[in-house]
């Protein structure tokens, strides 16, 4: 159920009330009897799940601090691990036929 904010024109009190969307808007204030009007307010939202932390979008200074905490050996390992090794090249041409068998020399 949504929460709506109302302001009383007579006493200027701002109050919230939970109403169904299908219910009509309030017209009078229960405490003083003055006319009320519904206020526009931003919809609330809740951040759930992983990923809503300050560390998810670090600033440049935070990135530098994290890099400084890592030792030089960790940086070197990361660089060598990220570079893929090249496959070995065959030294002699293959002697297979298109049928997949070995070529015979008769």
Buried (B, 14 or more C-beta within 10 A) or exposed (E): EEEBEBBBEEEEEEBEBEBEEEEEEBEEBEEEEBEBEEEEEEEEEEEEEEEEEEEEEEEEEEEEEEEEEEEEEEEEEEEEEEEEEEEEEEEEEEEEEEEEEEEEEE
